[in-house]
Amino acid sequence: MIDVATTWQQACTALAAGDYDTAFDVLEAALREAQPAQRGPLHLYLASVHSLYGDPALPDVQRELQRATRTDPALASTPLYAALDAERHARAHPEEPTPPAVPPAVQAAADPLARYHAVCALALGGDPQAALDVHLPITELPVHLRWRLRSWQADAQESLGHTQDAAHLYAEAAHLSAGLNRATMLQEQAALELQLGNAEGAKRALDQARPLYPPAVTQDDDALNLATWHYLRAQAMLNLGRPEAAQDAIREADRLEREHGDPSYGVALVRGQVLTHLGQTEAALTAFQDALTLAAPQDRPYANHELGVALLDLDRPVDAREKLEAALHERDYPFQPEVLADLAECDYRLGRLAEAQAGAEAAMAQGAVVPASLVLGSVALDYFQLDEALEHYERVIREAAPETRDWILAHQMAADIMAQQGFPNPSAAYAHAQQALALTPESDDWHATLQDYVTRTQALIGTQGGGRTLN
């Protein structure tokens, strides 16, 4: 005669070691030996294990739930059955506008396994705050569910817009897991670190994840997870100012996707961004067009925006406007102020200075300070309003991330405007020219101009300082 609680503990031991086959064997062998009254709970435990496989296991979960209640109809009123059924329903009906019914008694059940599946149901069903409100210390759970709980809680925090909290929870989930599960959690953490602008933190998480993959990845799922690793690394390298390393990573992500699955929107988009940073604008345009073709409806405004900017870089403002307006029409797109600034740039390129100024001012009012200021600086220069133009470019220097393209351009333009003014403040002009020169390639037309400004301002500063010249 078997003992249900002991059987479940044996299954959990196997699951903690990642041995799913043994866990199923233990439960199924117990079912063959169990008395009729013991079979129902075993079917519920089997449903719990099947649920770990996610959506593909829905038929298996439903089958075990049905077998449990056929064996003992009273199980339908237990918290574990209710939680498992709510999770199953949430997976089966992801588009339902209302969260699944998870009674408060189930959310506060004495059985921690029931509370775990209640968290899953609430997170899947679109009620992330309720999922976080379920009291469930991880020490109450079997080992194999502890990292999964933190992952669900991270997902809930992310849904609520609490990105930093979600990143911390993914880091904890990684600590509690092992092998490729740990790699996946580290990659989730890295993705959120990138959203937070912490490229160095993303790189650290990815550096921890890579050795967890086997030397030769042959399974499609593992290869696609590795493709995601390369995709995230490309973004981290790009944000750390290493576009060549980013290009290597995104090429490998693309190769793995094509060999083990299908090309993705995200990889195509990042490939375009990398090529843009490398100055390969025509190739970037092709990549962004690929991204637009592959994009799901919610991703299309991102692809259209990137495509519009690439077309602007190719000095095709009419074509760029078409793509940018398509992005602007998506009211939920979070970068609408930046789109307004890019549309203002289109107007400027087309010689419509009044429209460009009005559009840039609207973009500025909505928070797109850097791109709007660049347009306003260009407009002011065309009107020969040098002081106003200088003010706009100095705002860019204050607001843009150091050493980015916009930051360098603003320093170049500030130095150039001061030269046109006759260097009234040679020390400030020297600082702008020197900052820009350090990051301007010798092949760039600006390099010789900036070098001339540095030389001239050094001479002026030396004259003002009694002959002492800056080194």
N, C-alpha and C positions, 0 to 999 in steps of 0.2 A: 504494500500500500504506500502510495506516495504522499509527501507533505507539500502542499501548494507553496507555502512561504519559502521552504527550503529550495524547492525547484526554481522559484523566481530568483533567489539569491545566486543559485548556480548559473542561471542564464545571465544575470547581471555581471557576474565575474567574467564570463566569456565576453560579454559586450565591452566591459572595461578594457579588455585586451584587444579589442577590435575584431574578435572572432565571431562574426555574425552567424556563420554556418553552425558552429557548436551551440550557440544560443538557441537557434531554431530547433536543432536536434534534441536538446534538453527538453524544451517545452513540448515538442511533438511526441517524444518518447513518453513523457509524463502523461500526455493525453491518452495514450494507448493503454496505460495502466490505471488511470484514475477511475475512481468511482463516479457515477453520474453527477453527484452533488459537487464534485471537484472540477468538473470539466468547464463549467461556465467561467470561473475566474481565470483559468488557463487560457481560454479563448481571448479574454480581455488583455492578458499579458502579451499574447501573440499579436493582437491588434496594436498594442503600444510599440512593439518592436518593428512591426511593418511600417508604422507611421514615421519611423526615422528615415525611411527612403523617400518621403515627400509625396508629391503628386503622382508619380508613377505607381505608387503602392495603394492608391485609393481603392481599387477593387478588392485587394487583399484585406484592407482594414474593414471595409464594409462586410465582407464575407465573415470575418471573425466576430464582428459585432452581432451579426445575425445568428451565427452559431451559438454565441453566448446566451442570447435571449431565448433561442429555441430550447436550449438546455435548461435554462432557469429564467422564466419571464420576469422574476423579481429583480434580476440584475439591471433591468432597464431603469430602475429608480435609484441606482447607486451613483455616487459622484464620479467614479472612474468611467463608467459607461457614458454618463452625460457629457463629461469633458471630451472623451474620445469621439463621441458622435458630433459634438459641436466643432471639433477640429476637422473632422471629415467633411462636415457640411461647409465650413469656411473654405476648404480647399476645392470642393466641388462647385462652389458658387462664388467665385472671387469677385464678380461684378455686382453682387447684391448691395444696395445702398445702405442697408442697416447691418450693424454688427450681429454676429450669431448670438443666440440666447444662451448665456452661461449664467445660471442662477447664482445669486450671492452665496447660497449654501455650498455650491460646488467650488466657488472661488476661495471659500474658507474651510474646505473639507479637511478632516483630520489626515486623510491619505495624501502624502506629498506628491505621489504620482498623478493623482487626479488634479491637484493644483498645477502641476507642470503642464499637463495637457490643456488645462483651462487657459494658462498663459499663451500657449500656442494658438488656441482658438481665437482668443481676443486679439493677439497681434496680427494673425492672418485676416481676421474679420474687420479690421479697420478701427479698432478701439485700443490704441496703444497705451493710453493713460491707464485704462482699466488693467491691461496686462502688467504694467509696472506696479500697480497698486496691490497685486496679489502678493501676500506675504509668503515668501518661500526661501528660507536660507538654504544655500547650496549644500550644506552639510546634511540636510535631511534627504537629499536625493541620492540615487545610485551614481557611481562615478561617471558612467557613460552619459548621464544627462546633465552633469554640472556645467560643462563648457557650452552645451547646447542652450541651457537656460540663459547664460550670459549673452549668447549670440542673439536669442530672441529679445532679450531686454535691450541689447544694443540696437537692434532693428526698430524697436518701439521708440527709443530715444531719438533715433535718426528721423523717424516719421514725424516726431514732434518738433523737429528742427534743432534738437540739442546735439549738435555734431560733436562737440568736444566730449560730452558725456558718453556718446556712442563709441567714440574712438577708445576711450578708457575701458569700456566694457569689452570691446573686441580684444584689446590687449590682455584683459583678464581671461577671456575665453581662450586665447592662444596659450596662456600660461597653464590652463587646466586641461589642454588637449595635447595630442601628440601626432607625429607623422604628418600626413597630408592634410588632416583636419586642422592641425596647428598652422600649416602653411596657408590654408584658406583663411583662417581667422586673422593672421598677420597681414594678408593681402587686403582683407576688409578694413583693417585698421589703417593700412597705407593709403587706401582710397580716400578715407575720411581725412587723414593728415593732409593730403593734397588739396581737398576742399578747403581746409583751414589755412592753406598757404604755407604749410610746414613741410617743404620738400625734403629737408634734411631728416625730419622724423619719419617721413614716408620711406626714404632710402634705408634708414636703420631697420625698419620693420621688414622691408623687402630683403635686405641682406641676411636677416635671420631666417626668412622663409626659403630662400633658394636651396640651401643644403638639405632641406627636408625632402626634396624630390629625388627619386632614384637616378643614377647616372644615365640610364636609357629609359625614356618614358615611351611606352608603347600603347597603353590604353587610351582610347579617345578622350574620356572624361579627364584623365590626369593631364593629357597633352593640352587640352583646352584650358585647364586651370593654369598650366605653365604659360600658355599664351597670354592669359590675363596678367601673370607676373611680369612678363616682358612689356606688355601694354602699360602697366603702372610704372615700371622702371623707366620707360621712355618719357613719361610725363615728369617723373622726378628729375631725370637728367636734364630735360629741357628747362625746368624751373630752376635748376642749379647752374644754368649757363653752359651746359655741355651738349650742344645739339648733335655733335658727331656720335657720341655715345647713345644719345636718344635715337638717332637714326638706326644704329645697329640693333637696338632693342625692338624698335617697331617693325623692322624687317623680319626679325625672328618671330614676333607675334603674328605677323601676317602669314609667314610660312607655316607655322603650326596650325593656324586656323584653316588654311587651305588644304593641308594634308589630313586633318582630323575632323573637320567640320565645314563650316561655311564662312566666307568673309563677313566681318561685322562692321557695323556703322562706326563704333567707337575707334577701332583700329584705323579705319580709313580717315577718320577725322584727325586723330593724333598724327598720322603720317603727313597729312596736309599741314598741320601746325609745325611739325619738324622741318618740312621742306621750306616753309615760309621763313623760318629762322635761319635756314641755310642760304636764303636768297634765291632758291629755285622756284620762282613764283609760278611758272607755267606748269611744272610738275605738281606743285601744290594745288593748283586749280583743278587738275585732273583728279587728285585725291579727294578734294572737297566735293566734286561732282559724284564720285563714287559713294561718298558718305551720304549725300542727299538721296541717291538711288536706294541705298540700304536702310535709310532712316525709317524708324517707326513714326507715327504721327506726332508723338510728343517730342521727338528728336529733330524734326524737320526745321524748326526755327533756328536751332543751333547750327545746323549744316548750312542753311540759307545765309545766316549771318557771317559765318566763316567764308563762304563763297563770295559774298558781297565784298568783304574786306580784301580778299585775294584779287578780285576784279579791280578794286580801287588801286591796289599795288601795281596792277598792269595798266593803270591809267585808262580804265574803261568805265567811266562813271555812269553812263547810261545803262549798261548791263548790270553794274553793281546796284543801281537804284532798284531795279526789278527784284533782285534777291533780297535786298534789305527791306523793302516794303512788304514782301511776303513774310519776313520775320516779324515786322512791326505789327502785322495784323493778328498775330497770335498773342492774345491779351495776357495769357499766363506766362509768357516768356520773361524770365527775370532780368534780362539785359536790355530792356526796351530803351532806357536812357542812352546806353551806348549805341544802339541802333540809330537813335535820333542824331547823335553826334556824327555817326558815319554818313547818314543822309545829308547832314549839313556839309560834310566834306565833299559829297557828290555835287551839291549846289555850288560849292566854291570852285571845284574843278571845271564846272560848266559856266563859270563867270557870273553866276547869280549871287552877287555879294550880299545883297540885302536879305535874301532868303537864307543864305548860309549863316549870316549873323543871327537871325531870328531863331533858326533851328538850333544853333549851338547854344544860344542863351537858354532855350527851353531844355536842352539836354543838361546844361549846367545846373539849372534849377532842380532837376530830378536826380542829380547826384553823379553824373558822368563828367567829373571835373577835368580829368586829364585830356580825354579826346576832344571835349568841347573847348578847352583852353587852347589846344593846338589850332583848331579851326579859327577861333577868335583872334589868335595871334597872326595867322595868315591874312585874315581880312583886314586887321589893323595895319599891317605892313602895306597892303595894297592901297590903303587910304593914306599912306605915309604918316601914320600916327605912331611914331617910334616909341614914345614913352608908354603908350597903352599896350603896344605889342610886347615890349619888354616885360611889362607887368604880367601879361598872360603866360609868357614862357617861364618866368620865375615861379609862377604858381605851379606850372607843370613840374619844375625841378623839386619843389617842396612836396608835391603830392604823389609823384610817380615813384615806383620802386627803383632804387639806385641801380645804375648800369643797364637798365632796360633800354630798348630802342627809343622810346618816347623821352626818357630822361637824357639820353645822349643828344638827341635832336634838339631838345630845349636848351641844353648848354651850348650847342653849336650856334643856334639862332640868337641866344642872348649875347654871345661874344660878337657875332656879326652885327647885331644892332648897335652895340656899344662902339664898334669900329666905325659905323656910319655916323655916329654921334661925335666922333673925334676922341674917343676914350676919355670921357669926363672923369671916370673912376677907373684908372688903369689897373689897380689891384683887383677889383671885382672882375674886370674883363679878363685879366690874366687867369684868375681862378676858373672862370667858365671855359676859357680856351684850353687850359691845361687839363681839366677834367674830361672834356670831350676828346682831346687829342690822345689821351691814354687809351681810349677805347675805339678809336677810329682807325681802320686798316690803312696802310700806306697806299693801297690801290684806290682808295676812296678819294674823290675830288676834294672833299673837305680837308684832307690831311695837310696838304700844302698851305691851304688858307689858314688853318688853325695854327700851324707852325709859325706862319708869318705874324699872326696876332700875338702869339707867345713872345716872339722876339721883340716886337714893337712895344708891347706893354712892359716887358722886362727893362727895356731902355728907358721908358718913361718913369718907371718906379725908381730905377737907379738914379735918374736925374733929380727926381723929387727928394730922394734920400741922400743927396750929397755925393753921388757917384758910386754908391754901393749897389751892385747888380745882383739880382737873385740868381741862385744856381738852379 
